[in-house]
Amino acid sequence: MMTEETTHSAPVDVTDPIDAGNGVRIGRAWTELRRGAWTSSLREYVYGDHDPLEQGQMDALDLLARRERTMRGLADRLRIDPSSATRAVQRLVSDGLAERFTSPEDGRIVMVRITRDGRARHADVASRRTYAMSLILDEFDPEERADLAGLLERFVTALDSVCERLDRASSNTD
């Protein structure tokens, strides 16, 4: 189990065979997560094989199921540019899963919310996603699940941090 003591990072030594080997293993696992052959069958099961949702659509519905949002707020939460969010919302709207409306406080702001059909579709996909995740996590004992959750959260935080650092470094060289 992870403890407070193990949450601090130590520099990676790419000349060290153990660090280098672990880096290769993690890189390969990440590649398999992104493009593994299993993803198409799992995606088909979770998102449906008849008129399937795309992952990005489900990400948007996940957020909209919690509350209505501005288009800008949705783009920020999805970590995509506003034009990509607009395209995603256009698809949701055309499929009857979301609707746009003008903010009551400021008529210049476009808001988006999930529709009744969107809630039903979201619940259906969320149920299948939960079941699939439970099958995956059955492969781990409870302590391993807690460790995996903590490590994945740290991995995402590290990705965010590195991206910010690389963006800053890139801005300084322009």
Buried (B, 14 or more C-beta within 10 A) or exposed (E): EBEEEEEEEEEEEEEEEEBEEEEEEEEEEEEEEEEEEEEEEBBEEBBBEEEBBEEBBBBBBBBBBEEBBBBEBBBBBBEBEEEEBBEBBEBBBEBEBBBBEEEEEEEEBBBBBBBEEBBEBBEEBBEBBEEBEEEEBEEEEEEEEEBEEBEEEBEEEEEEEEEEEEEEEEEEEE
